[in-house]
Amino acid sequence: MPRYAPPRQMSYSSFGPGPITPAVKWILIANVTMFVITLILPGIIGYLGLIPEAVLRHGWVWQLGTYMFLHDPNNITHILFNMLGVWMFGVELERIWGTRFFARYYGITGVGGGLTMLLVSLLPFASTHAAYTSVTIGASGALFGLLLAFALYYPDRPILIMLLIPVPARVFVMIFGAIALLNSFRPGRGIADAAHLGGLVVGYLYLQSRRGGLGAITAEFKYRYTKWKMNRLRRKFDVYSGGRSDWDRNVH
């Protein structure tokens, strides 16, 4: 039995997932509204964008939630591609989950991405030091959470990389998750890839907890640890699968 049974596949004759759903509509409206406001009052980014120093030293905890509704006013593609992703992946998920659960998941993964950025900014590495005083904005943390959920429900659904190369959703998420992990420790990055990675991880943990409570998460970590430990023992003792000849050959 699969972990995540995908709902019945729907086919559409038009581009995209079909009619917009309520939560996705209000997310788009909120982001576009804040984008217009930042064009008029760019200084508001300093109060609503995520600055780890402001959160930890001044207690501006609201930034962990407000940052995801802001986008670079000098780069319209930033909001364009984020909102395109929210629409394309969010509509189908909201139809599956319902508006209330979808909105909760979106908020939790967005805040989770912000908390991840906060933690990364405290790491004692030169590549992460600048993040402590820099501003993080954008819906990418929540969007990556949506991507993770979409890949769990529709693992074989093709997604276009750079709008050109089709790959299965599960492969798409693995590729961009790996990129986010590597870029999190690269100095001078303009995009907060740690927030992307945080959205993926928090989304996965939240969906696991919904399936079986905290015990499901604990069991998952125990399984991963046991698997890692067994693989380490196999390498240590040079254990190979096979017949008697393999066993005799590898005992010293």
SULVEN-V836541 format. One line per field, one symbol per residue. ss: DSSP state (h for helix, s for strand, l for the rest). Layout:
ss->???
This chain:
ss->lllllllllllllllllllllhhhhhhhhhhhhhhhhhhhlhhhhhhhlslhhhhhhhllllhhhhhhhllllllhhhhhhhhhhhhhhhhhhhhhhlhhhhhhhhhhhhhhhhhhhhhhhllllhhhhhhhlllslllhhhhhhhhhhhhhhllllsssslllsssshhhhhhhhhhhhhhhlllllllllhhhhhhhhhhhhhhhhhhhhhhhhhhhhhhhhhhhhhhhhhhhhhllllllhhhhhhlll
